[in-house]
Amino acid sequence: MAKKSMIIKAARKQKYSTRVYNRCQICGRPRGYLRKFKMCRLCFRKLASEGQLPGVTKSSW
């Protein structure tokens, strides 16, 4: 779980645009971020396996 202070710091508008970094909207994790879904890989995997993300299917070959 990410620290509340870091989540709040990332949410506010930065002085310079290069300082902006992405965090998961669900848990606040800064690493393993998927831009298309705006969440980290852990939350993505959990929601995808539950079938809550439309258009995402588990791959098998």
All heavy atoms as a GROMACS GRO file, in nm:
protein
  497
    1MET      N    1   0.084  -0.118   0.000
    1MET     CA    2   0.000   0.000   0.000
    1MET      C    3   0.089   0.124   0.000
    1MET      O    4   0.186   0.132   0.074
    1MET     CB    5  -0.090  -0.004   0.123
    1MET     CG    6  -0.195   0.100   0.127
    1MET     SD    7  -0.319   0.063   0.004
    1MET     CE    8  -0.426   0.197   0.024
    2ALA      N    9   0.056   0.218  -0.083
    2ALA     CA   10   0.134   0.340  -0.094
    2ALA      C   11   0.102   0.434   0.023
    2ALA      O   12  -0.007   0.430   0.079
    2ALA     CB   13   0.103   0.410  -0.226
    3LYS      N   14   0.199   0.519   0.057
    3LYS     CA   15   0.177   0.615   0.164
    3LYS      C   16   0.078   0.722   0.119
    3LYS      O   17   0.083   0.767   0.004
    3LYS     CB   18   0.310   0.682   0.201
    3LYS     CG   19   0.402   0.588   0.276
    3LYS     CD   20   0.542   0.638   0.297
    3LYS     CE   21   0.565   0.776   0.340
    3LYS     NZ   22   0.703   0.810   0.370
    4LYS      N   23  -0.012   0.760   0.208
    4LYS     CA   24  -0.113   0.861   0.176
    4LYS      C   25  -0.049   0.992   0.133
    4LYS      O   26  -0.096   1.060   0.043
    4LYS     CB   27  -0.204   0.885   0.297
    4LYS     CG   28  -0.298   0.772   0.326
    4LYS     CD   29  -0.410   0.772   0.227
    4LYS     CE   30  -0.509   0.663   0.260
    4LYS     NZ   31  -0.611   0.649   0.160
    5SER      N   32   0.061   1.030   0.199
    5SER     CA   33   0.126   1.157   0.167
    5SER      C   34   0.179   1.159   0.024
    5SER      O   35   0.171   1.260  -0.045
    5SER     CB   36   0.239   1.186   0.265
    5SER     OG   37   0.338   1.084   0.258
    6MET      N   38   0.230   1.045  -0.022
    6MET     CA   39   0.285   1.038  -0.158
    6MET      C   40   0.173   1.037  -0.262
    6MET      O   41   0.189   1.093  -0.371
    6MET     CB   42   0.372   0.914  -0.174
    6MET     CG   43   0.496   0.915  -0.086
    6MET     SD   44   0.598   1.062  -0.108
    6MET     CE   45   0.668   1.031  -0.266
    7ILE      N   46   0.060   0.976  -0.229
    7ILE     CA   47  -0.054   0.975  -0.320
    7ILE      C   48  -0.108   1.117  -0.337
    7ILE      O   49  -0.135   1.162  -0.448
    7ILE     CB   50  -0.166   0.881  -0.268
    7ILE    CG1   51  -0.117   0.736  -0.271
    7ILE    CG2   52  -0.292   0.896  -0.350
    7ILE    CD1   53  -0.209   0.639  -0.202
    8ILE      N   54  -0.119   1.190  -0.227
    8ILE     CA   55  -0.168   1.328  -0.230
    8ILE      C   56  -0.069   1.417  -0.306
    8ILE      O   57  -0.109   1.502  -0.386
    8ILE     CB   58  -0.192   1.380  -0.088
    8ILE    CG1   59  -0.308   1.303  -0.025
    8ILE    CG2   60  -0.219   1.529  -0.087
    8ILE    CD1   61  -0.324   1.323   0.123
    9LYS      N   62   0.060   1.397  -0.283
    9LYS     CA   63   0.163   1.475  -0.350
    9LYS      C   64   0.159   1.454  -0.501
    9LYS      O   65   0.173   1.548  -0.579
    9LYS     CB   66   0.300   1.436  -0.295
    9LYS     CG   67   0.414   1.520  -0.348
    9LYS     CD   68   0.545   1.478  -0.285
    9LYS     CE   69   0.660   1.559  -0.342
    9LYS     NZ   70   0.789   1.519  -0.284
   10ALA      N   71   0.138   1.330  -0.544
   10ALA     CA   72   0.133   1.299  -0.687
   10ALA      C   73   0.005   1.353  -0.751
   10ALA      O   74   0.003   1.383  -0.871
   10ALA     CB   75   0.143   1.150  -0.710
   11ALA      N   76  -0.102   1.366  -0.674
   11ALA     CA   77  -0.231   1.408  -0.728
   11ALA      C   78  -0.236   1.558  -0.757
   11ALA      O   79  -0.308   1.602  -0.847
   11ALA     CB   80  -0.343   1.372  -0.632
   12ARG      N   81  -0.161   1.638  -0.680
   12ARG     CA   82  -0.167   1.782  -0.702
   12ARG      C   83  -0.089   1.823  -0.827
   12ARG      O   84  -0.001   1.750  -0.873
   12ARG     CB   85  -0.118   1.856  -0.579
   12ARG     CG   86   0.029   1.846  -0.554
   12ARG     CD   87   0.069   1.931  -0.433
   12ARG     NE   88   0.212   1.929  -0.420
   12ARG     CZ   89   0.277   1.910  -0.306
   12ARG    NH1   90   0.210   1.892  -0.195
   12ARG    NH2   91   0.408   1.910  -0.304
   13LYS      N   92  -0.122   1.939  -0.879
   13LYS     CA   93  -0.057   1.989  -1.000
   13LYS      C   94   0.088   2.026  -0.970
   13LYS      O   95   0.117   2.096  -0.874
   13LYS     CB   96  -0.132   2.111  -1.052
   13LYS     CG   97  -0.085   2.159  -1.187
   13LYS     CD   98  -0.170   2.274  -1.237
   13LYS     CE   99  -0.133   2.316  -1.375
   13LYS     NZ  100   0.004   2.360  -1.390
   14GLN      N  101   0.178   1.974  -1.053
   14GLN     CA  102   0.320   2.000  -1.034
   14GLN      C  103   0.361   2.133  -1.095
   14GLN      O  104   0.298   2.182  -1.189
   14GLN     CB  105   0.402   1.887  -1.097
   14GLN     CG  106   0.378   1.752  -1.035
   14GLN     CD  107   0.420   1.744  -0.890
   14GLN    OE1  108   0.520   1.802  -0.849
   14GLN    NE2  109   0.341   1.674  -0.811
   15LYS      N  110   0.469   2.190  -1.043
   15LYS     CA  111   0.519   2.318  -1.092
   15LYS      C  112   0.568   2.304  -1.236
   15LYS      O  113   0.547   2.393  -1.317
   15LYS     CB  114   0.633   2.364  -1.001
   15LYS     CG  115   0.682   2.503  -1.031
   15LYS     CD  116   0.784   2.547  -0.927
   15LYS     CE  117   0.830   2.688  -0.951
   15LYS     NZ  118   0.929   2.732  -0.851
   16TYR      N  119   0.632   2.192  -1.266
   16TYR     CA  120   0.681   2.165  -1.400
   16TYR      C  121   0.621   2.035  -1.450
   16TYR      O  122   0.606   1.940  -1.373
   16TYR     CB  123   0.834   2.156  -1.402
   16TYR     CG  124   0.901   2.280  -1.349
   16TYR    CD1  125   0.958   2.283  -1.223
   16TYR    CD2  126   0.906   2.395  -1.426
   16TYR    CE1  127   1.018   2.396  -1.174
   16TYR    CE2  128   0.967   2.510  -1.379
   16TYR     CZ  129   1.023   2.510  -1.252
   16TYR     OH  130   1.081   2.623  -1.205
   17SER      N  131   0.589   2.030  -1.579
   17SER     CA  132   0.521   1.913  -1.634
   17SER      C  133   0.607   1.787  -1.631
   17SER      O  134   0.554   1.675  -1.631
   17SER     CB  135   0.474   1.941  -1.776
   17SER     OG  136   0.585   1.966  -1.860
   18THR      N  137   0.739   1.801  -1.629
   18THR     CA  138   0.825   1.683  -1.628
   18THR      C  139   0.827   1.613  -1.492
   18THR      O  140   0.873   1.500  -1.482
   18THR     CB  141   0.969   1.720  -1.666
   18THR    OG1  142   1.015   1.821  -1.578
   18THR    CG2  143   0.977   1.769  -1.808
   19ARG      N  144   0.777   1.679  -1.390
   19ARG     CA  145   0.775   1.620  -1.256
   19ARG      C  146   0.656   1.526  -1.235
   19ARG      O  147   0.651   1.455  -1.137
   19ARG     CB  148   0.771   1.729  -1.150
   19ARG     CG  149   0.898   1.807  -1.139
   19ARG     CD  150   0.888   1.905  -1.026
   19ARG     NE  151   1.007   1.986  -1.017
   19ARG     CZ  152   1.022   2.087  -0.934
   19ARG    NH1  153   0.925   2.120  -0.853
   19ARG    NH2  154   1.134   2.156  -0.932
   20VAL      N  155   0.561   1.529  -1.326
   20VAL     CA  156   0.441   1.447  -1.311
   20VAL      C  157   0.477   1.300  -1.332
   20VAL      O  158   0.549   1.266  -1.424
   20VAL     CB  159   0.333   1.489  -1.413
   20VAL    CG1  160   0.212   1.399  -1.405
   20VAL    CG2  161   0.293   1.633  -1.390
   21TYR      N  162   0.428   1.215  -1.242
   21TYR     CA  163   0.446   1.071  -1.260
   21TYR      C  164   0.314   1.002  -1.229
   21TYR      O  165   0.230   1.053  -1.158
   21TYR     CB  166   0.560   1.015  -1.176
   21TYR     CG  167   0.549   1.041  -1.028
   21TYR    CD1  168   0.494   0.946  -0.943
   21TYR    CD2  169   0.594   1.160  -0.972
   21TYR    CE1  170   0.484   0.969  -0.808
   21TYR    CE2  171   0.585   1.184  -0.838
   21TYR     CZ  172   0.530   1.088  -0.755
   21TYR     OH  173   0.520   1.110  -0.621
   22ASN      N  174   0.298   0.885  -1.287
   22ASN     CA  175   0.172   0.814  -1.280
   22ASN      C  176   0.166   0.722  -1.159
   22ASN      O  177   0.265   0.660  -1.122
   22ASN     CB  178   0.154   0.729  -1.406
   22ASN     CG  179   0.148   0.814  -1.530
   22ASN    OD1  180   0.085   0.917  -1.533
   22ASN    ND2  181   0.218   0.771  -1.634
   23ARG      N  182   0.048   0.714  -1.100
   23ARG     CA  183   0.023   0.622  -0.990
   23ARG      C  184  -0.108   0.551  -1.016
   23ARG      O  185  -0.197   0.604  -1.081
   23ARG     CB  186   0.012   0.697  -0.857
   23ARG     CG  187   0.145   0.736  -0.800
   23ARG     CD  188   0.127   0.791  -0.660
   23ARG     NE  189   0.256   0.815  -0.600
   23ARG     CZ  190   0.316   0.732  -0.517
   23ARG    NH1  191   0.259   0.620  -0.483
   23ARG    NH2  192   0.434   0.761  -0.467
   24CYS      N  193  -0.120   0.432  -0.964
   24CYS     CA  194  -0.242   0.354  -0.977
   24CYS      C  195  -0.356   0.429  -0.908
   24CYS      O  196  -0.340   0.478  -0.796
   24CYS     CB  197  -0.222   0.217  -0.912
   24CYS     SG  198  -0.369   0.114  -0.911
   25GLN      N  199  -0.471   0.438  -0.974
   25GLN     CA  200  -0.585   0.509  -0.916
   25GLN      C  201  -0.652   0.429  -0.805
   25GLN      O  202  -0.724   0.486  -0.724
   25GLN     CB  203  -0.687   0.541  -1.024
   25GLN     CG  204  -0.641   0.645  -1.122
   25GLN     CD  205  -0.746   0.679  -1.224
   25GLN    OE1  206  -0.842   0.606  -1.244
   25GLN    NE2  207  -0.728   0.792  -1.291
   26ILE      N  208  -0.626   0.301  -0.798
   26ILE     CA  209  -0.688   0.216  -0.697
   26ILE      C  210  -0.605   0.209  -0.570
   26ILE      O  211  -0.652   0.240  -0.461
   26ILE     CB  212  -0.714   0.075  -0.754
   26ILE    CG1  213  -0.808   0.086  -0.874
   26ILE    CG2  214  -0.770  -0.018  -0.649
   26ILE    CD1  215  -0.819  -0.039  -0.956
   27CYS      N  216  -0.477   0.170  -0.584
   27CYS     CA  217  -0.394   0.150  -0.466
   27CYS      C  218  -0.284   0.254  -0.448
   27CYS      O  219  -0.225   0.265  -0.342
   27CYS     CB  220  -0.332   0.011  -0.469
   27CYS     SG  221  -0.216  -0.015  -0.603
   28GLY      N  222  -0.253   0.331  -0.553
   28GLY     CA  223  -0.151   0.435  -0.543
   28GLY      C  224  -0.010   0.389  -0.572
   28GLY      O  225   0.085   0.465  -0.554
   29ARG      N  226   0.006   0.268  -0.621
   29ARG     CA  227   0.139   0.213  -0.650
   29ARG      C  228   0.204   0.288  -0.767
   29ARG      O  229   0.141   0.306  -0.871
   29ARG     CB  230   0.124   0.065  -0.684
   29ARG     CG  231   0.252  -0.008  -0.714
   29ARG     CD  232   0.220  -0.153  -0.749
   29ARG     NE  233   0.334  -0.218  -0.811
   29ARG     CZ  234   0.430  -0.279  -0.744
   29ARG    NH1  235   0.422  -0.286  -0.614
   29ARG    NH2  236   0.531  -0.336  -0.807
   30PRO      N  237   0.331   0.333  -0.753
   30PRO     CA  238   0.396   0.408  -0.860
   30PRO      C  239   0.464   0.321  -0.965
   30PRO      O  240   0.490   0.367  -1.076
   30PRO     CB  241   0.500   0.491  -0.786
   30PRO     CG  242   0.536   0.409  -0.669
   30PRO     CD  243   0.411   0.335  -0.630
   31ARG      N  244   0.491   0.197  -0.934
   31ARG     CA  245   0.563   0.111  -1.028
   31ARG      C  246   0.469   0.012  -1.095
   31ARG      O  247   0.365  -0.022  -1.041
   31ARG     CB  248   0.673   0.034  -0.956
   31ARG     CG  249   0.777   0.125  -0.898
   31ARG     CD  250   0.887   0.047  -0.835
   31ARG     NE  251   0.986   0.138  -0.780
   31ARG     CZ  252   1.109   0.105  -0.754
   31ARG    NH1  253   1.152  -0.017  -0.779
   31ARG    NH2  254   1.192   0.192  -0.703
   32GLY      N  255   0.509  -0.037  -1.211
   32GLY     CA  256   0.428  -0.134  -1.283
   32GLY      C  257   0.297  -0.075  -1.330
   32GLY      O  258   0.193  -0.142  -1.329
   33TYR      N  259   0.299   0.049  -1.375
   33TYR     CA  260   0.179   0.123  -1.414
   33TYR      C  261   0.145   0.098  -1.560
   33TYR      O  262   0.232   0.104  -1.647
   33TYR     CB  263   0.204   0.273  -1.391
   33TYR     CG  264   0.088   0.362  -1.423
   33TYR    CD1  265  -0.016   0.378  -1.333
   33TYR    CD2  266   0.081   0.431  -1.543
   33TYR    CE1  267  -0.123   0.462  -1.362
   33TYR    CE2  268  -0.025   0.514  -1.573
   33TYR     CZ  269  -0.126   0.529  -1.481
   33TYR     OH  270  -0.232   0.611  -1.509
   34LEU      N  271   0.019   0.067  -1.588
   34LEU     CA  272  -0.030   0.049  -1.725
   34LEU      C  273  -0.108   0.173  -1.765
   34LEU      O  274  -0.215   0.200  -1.709
   34LEU     CB  275  -0.119  -0.076  -1.734
   34LEU     CG  276  -0.053  -0.207  -1.691
   34LEU    CD1  277  -0.157  -0.316  -1.681
   34LEU    CD2  278   0.055  -0.244  -1.789
   35ARG      N  279  -0.057   0.251  -1.858
   35ARG     CA  280  -0.120   0.377  -1.897
   35ARG      C  281  -0.261   0.360  -1.952
   35ARG      O  282  -0.350   0.439  -1.924
   35ARG     CB  283  -0.037   0.448  -2.003
   35ARG     CG  284   0.087   0.512  -1.948
   35ARG     CD  285   0.156   0.586  -2.059
   35ARG     NE  286   0.281   0.645  -2.011
   35ARG     CZ  287   0.360   0.718  -2.085
   35ARG    NH1  288   0.332   0.741  -2.211
   35ARG    NH2  289   0.471   0.767  -2.035
   36LYS      N  290  -0.280   0.258  -2.033
   36LYS     CA  291  -0.408   0.236  -2.098
   36LYS      C  292  -0.521   0.217  -1.997
   36LYS      O  293  -0.633   0.263  -2.017
   36LYS     CB  294  -0.400   0.115  -2.191
   36LYS     CG  295  -0.524   0.091  -2.271
   36LYS     CD  296  -0.506  -0.023  -2.370
   36LYS     CE  297  -0.632  -0.047  -2.449
   36LYS     NZ  298  -0.616  -0.158  -2.543
   37PHE      N  299  -0.491   0.151  -1.886
   37PHE     CA  300  -0.593   0.122  -1.786
   37PHE      C  301  -0.582   0.209  -1.661
   37PHE      O  302  -0.665   0.201  -1.571
   37PHE     CB  303  -0.584  -0.026  -1.746
   37PHE     CG  304  -0.610  -0.118  -1.862
   37PHE    CD1  305  -0.504  -0.175  -1.932
   37PHE    CD2  306  -0.738  -0.147  -1.902
   37PHE    CE1  307  -0.527  -0.260  -2.039
   37PHE    CE2  308  -0.762  -0.231  -2.009
   37PHE     CZ  309  -0.657  -0.287  -2.078
   38LYS      N  310  -0.477   0.290  -1.652
   38LYS     CA  311  -0.454   0.380  -1.539
   38LYS      C  312  -0.450   0.307  -1.405
   38LYS      O  313  -0.506   0.354  -1.306
   38LYS     CB  314  -0.559   0.492  -1.535
   38LYS     CG  315  -0.555   0.579  -1.658
   38LYS     CD  316  -0.656   0.689  -1.652
   38LYS     CE  317  -0.651   0.774  -1.778
   38LYS     NZ  318  -0.752   0.876  -1.780
   39MET      N  319  -0.384   0.191  -1.405
   39MET     CA  320  -0.369   0.116  -1.281
   39MET      C  321  -0.242   0.032  -1.286
   39MET      O  322  -0.182   0.016  -1.392
   39MET     CB  323  -0.490   0.027  -1.254
   39MET     CG  324  -0.514  -0.081  -1.356
   39MET     SD  325  -0.656  -0.183  -1.321
   39MET     CE  326  -0.788  -0.074  -1.358
   40CYS      N  327  -0.201  -0.017  -1.171
   40CYS     CA  328  -0.080  -0.098  -1.164
   40CYS      C  329  -0.108  -0.240  -1.211
   40CYS      O  330  -0.224  -0.281  -1.227
   40CYS     CB  331  -0.024  -0.098  -1.022
   40CYS     SG  332  -0.126  -0.185  -0.904
   41ARG      N  333  -0.003  -0.315  -1.231
   41ARG     CA  334  -0.016  -0.451  -1.282
   41ARG      C  335  -0.089  -0.542  -1.186
   41ARG      O  336  -0.160  -0.634  -1.228
   41ARG     CB  337   0.122  -0.508  -1.316
   41ARG     CG  338   0.212  -0.518  -1.195
   41ARG     CD  339   0.352  -0.565  -1.230
   41ARG     NE  340   0.438  -0.566  -1.114
   41ARG     CZ  341   0.442  -0.663  -1.024
   41ARG    NH1  342   0.366  -0.768  -1.037
   41ARG    NH2  343   0.522  -0.656  -0.920
   42LEU      N  344  -0.075  -0.518  -1.057
   42LEU     CA  345  -0.140  -0.602  -0.957
   42LEU      C  346  -0.291  -0.583  -0.958
   42LEU      O  347  -0.367  -0.681  -0.958
   42LEU     CB  348  -0.083  -0.572  -0.818
   42LEU     CG  349   0.068  -0.585  -0.805
   42LEU    CD1  350   0.113  -0.540  -0.669
   42LEU    CD2  351   0.112  -0.725  -0.834
   43CYS      N  352  -0.335  -0.458  -0.959
   43CYS     CA  353  -0.479  -0.429  -0.964
   43CYS      C  354  -0.537  -0.473  -1.097
   43CYS      O  355  -0.649  -0.524  -1.103
   43CYS     CB  356  -0.504  -0.281  -0.941
   43CYS     SG  357  -0.458  -0.225  -0.776
   44PHE      N  358  -0.460  -0.454  -1.204
   44PHE     CA  359  -0.505  -0.497  -1.337
   44PHE      C  360  -0.531  -0.647  -1.340
   44PHE      O  361  -0.634  -0.693  -1.386
   44PHE     CB  362  -0.401  -0.460  -1.443
   44PHE     CG  363  -0.434  -0.512  -1.579
   44PHE    CD1  364  -0.526  -0.448  -1.658
   44PHE    CD2  365  -0.373  -0.628  -1.627
   44PHE    CE1  366  -0.557  -0.497  -1.785
   44PHE    CE2  367  -0.404  -0.677  -1.753
   44PHE     CZ  368  -0.496  -0.612  -1.831
   45ARG      N  369  -0.437  -0.723  -1.288
   45ARG     CA  370  -0.450  -0.869  -1.290
   45ARG      C  371  -0.570  -0.914  -1.207
   45ARG      O  372  -0.646  -1.002  -1.247
   45ARG     CB  373  -0.322  -0.932  -1.237
   45ARG     CG  374  -0.327  -1.081  -1.242
   45ARG     CD  375  -0.196  -1.143  -1.205
   45ARG     NE  376  -0.213  -1.287  -1.210
   45ARG     CZ  377  -0.122  -1.374  -1.174
   45ARG    NH1  378  -0.006  -1.332  -1.132
   45ARG    NH2  379  -0.145  -1.501  -1.181
   46LYS      N  380  -0.588  -0.852  -1.091
   46LYS     CA  381  -0.700  -0.888  -1.003
   46LYS      C  382  -0.834  -0.859  -1.071
   46LYS      O  383  -0.922  -0.945  -1.074
   46LYS     CB  384  -0.690  -0.809  -0.872
   46LYS     CG  385  -0.798  -0.840  -0.774
   46LYS     CD  386  -0.776  -0.762  -0.645
   46LYS     CE  387  -0.892  -0.784  -0.553
   46LYS     NZ  388  -0.974  -0.668  -0.535
   47LEU      N  389  -0.849  -0.740  -1.126
   47LEU     CA  390  -0.976  -0.702  -1.189
   47LEU      C  391  -1.001  -0.780  -1.318
   47LEU      O  392  -1.114  -0.816  -1.349
   47LEU     CB  393  -0.979  -0.552  -1.217
   47LEU     CG  394  -0.983  -0.462  -1.094
   47LEU    CD1  395  -0.975  -0.317  -1.134
   47LEU    CD2  396  -1.107  -0.487  -1.012
   48ALA      N  397  -0.894  -0.808  -1.393
   48ALA     CA  398  -0.910  -0.883  -1.518
   48ALA      C  399  -0.952  -1.027  -1.490
   48ALA      O  400  -1.036  -1.082  -1.561
   48ALA     CB  401  -0.780  -0.881  -1.597
   49SER      N  402  -0.897  -1.087  -1.387
   49SER     CA  403  -0.933  -1.226  -1.355
   49SER      C  404  -1.076  -1.236  -1.300
   49SER      O  405  -1.141  -1.338  -1.316
   49SER     CB  406  -0.835  -1.285  -1.255
   49SER     OG  407  -0.844  -1.219  -1.131
   50GLU      N  408  -1.124  -1.127  -1.240
   50GLU     CA  409  -1.262  -1.123  -1.191
   50GLU      C  410  -1.361  -1.089  -1.302
   50GLU      O  411  -1.481  -1.095  -1.281
   50GLU     CB  412  -1.276  -1.022  -1.077
   50GLU     CG  413  -1.201  -1.060  -0.951
   50GLU     CD  414  -1.200  -0.951  -0.847
   50GLU    OE1  415  -1.256  -0.841  -0.874
   50GLU    OE2  416  -1.144  -0.974  -0.739
   51GLY      N  417  -1.308  -1.047  -1.419
   51GLY     CA  418  -1.393  -1.014  -1.532
   51GLY      C  419  -1.454  -0.876  -1.524
   51GLY      O  420  -1.557  -0.848  -1.586
   52GLN      N  421  -1.392  -0.785  -1.450
   52GLN     CA  422  -1.446  -0.650  -1.432
   52GLN      C  423  -1.390  -0.549  -1.531
   52GLN      O  424  -1.434  -0.434  -1.533
   52GLN     CB  425  -1.421  -0.602  -1.289
   52GLN     CG  426  -1.496  -0.684  -1.186
   52GLN     CD  427  -1.474  -0.633  -1.046
   52GLN    OE1  428  -1.399  -0.539  -1.023
   52GLN    NE2  429  -1.540  -0.697  -0.951
   53LEU      N  430  -1.294  -0.590  -1.614
   53LEU     CA  431  -1.240  -0.501  -1.716
   53LEU      C  432  -1.295  -0.543  -1.852
   53LEU      O  433  -1.265  -0.652  -1.901
   53LEU     CB  434  -1.087  -0.508  -1.719
   53LEU     CG  435  -1.015  -0.455  -1.595
   53LEU    CD1  436  -0.865  -0.477  -1.609
   53LEU    CD2  437  -1.045  -0.309  -1.573
   54PRO      N  438  -1.376  -0.459  -1.915
   54PRO     CA  439  -1.433  -0.497  -2.043
   54PRO      C  440  -1.328  -0.504  -2.152
   54PRO      O  441  -1.238  -0.422  -2.160
   54PRO     CB  442  -1.533  -0.384  -2.072
   54PRO     CG  443  -1.486  -0.269  -1.990
   54PRO     CD  444  -1.420  -0.327  -1.870
   55GLY      N  445  -1.337  -0.609  -2.234
   55GLY     CA  446  -1.245  -0.626  -2.346
   55GLY      C  447  -1.116  -0.697  -2.311
   55GLY      O  448  -1.031  -0.715  -2.397
   56VAL      N  449  -1.098  -0.736  -2.186
   56VAL     CA  450  -0.976  -0.803  -2.144
   56VAL      C  451  -1.008  -0.950  -2.120
   56VAL      O  452  -1.097  -0.982  -2.042
   56VAL     CB  453  -0.918  -0.739  -2.016
   56VAL    CG1  454  -0.795  -0.814  -1.969
   56VAL    CG2  455  -0.886  -0.594  -2.040
   57THR      N  456  -0.935  -1.038  -2.188
   57THR     CA  457  -0.954  -1.181  -2.167
   57THR      C  458  -0.821  -1.245  -2.133
   57THR      O  459  -0.715  -1.196  -2.173
   57THR     CB  460  -1.008  -1.250  -2.294
   57THR    OG1  461  -0.919  -1.223  -2.402
   57THR    CG2  462  -1.146  -1.200  -2.329
   58LYS      N  463  -0.826  -1.351  -2.058
   58LYS     CA  464  -0.706  -1.424  -2.020
   58LYS      C  465  -0.654  -1.499  -2.142
   58LYS      O  466  -0.730  -1.568  -2.210
   58LYS     CB  467  -0.739  -1.522  -1.908
   58LYS     CG  468  -0.618  -1.593  -1.855
   58LYS     CD  469  -0.656  -1.677  -1.735
   58LYS     CE  470  -0.532  -1.740  -1.677
   58LYS     NZ  471  -0.526  -1.882  -1.698
   59SER      N  472  -0.527  -1.482  -2.169
   59SER     CA  473  -0.470  -1.548  -2.287
   59SER      C  474  -0.431  -1.692  -2.253
   59SER      O  475  -0.390  -1.722  -2.142
   59SER     CB  476  -0.349  -1.472  -2.339
   59SER     OG  477  -0.246  -1.477  -2.242
   60SER      N  478  -0.447  -1.780  -2.349
   60SER     CA  479  -0.402  -1.919  -2.334
   60SER      C  480  -0.364  -1.972  -2.471
   60SER      O  481  -0.426  -1.938  -2.571
   60SER     CB  482  -0.513  -2.004  -2.273
   60SER     OG  483  -0.627  -2.002  -2.354
   61TRP      N  484  -0.260  -2.053  -2.475
   61TRP     CA  485  -0.215  -2.111  -2.601
   61TRP      C  486  -0.163  -2.250  -2.580
   61TRP      O  487  -0.151  -2.300  -2.476
   61TRP     CB  488  -0.112  -2.022  -2.669
   61TRP     CG  489   0.010  -1.996  -2.589
   61TRP    CD1  490   0.126  -2.068  -2.586
   61TRP    CD2  491   0.030  -1.888  -2.495
   61TRP    NE1  492   0.215  -2.012  -2.501
   61TRP    CE2  493   0.159  -1.903  -2.441
   61TRP    CE3  494  -0.048  -1.782  -2.451
   61TRP    CZ2  495   0.212  -1.817  -2.346
   61TRP    CZ3  496   0.006  -1.697  -2.357
   61TRP    CH2  497   0.134  -1.714  -2.306
   0.00000   0.00000   0.00000
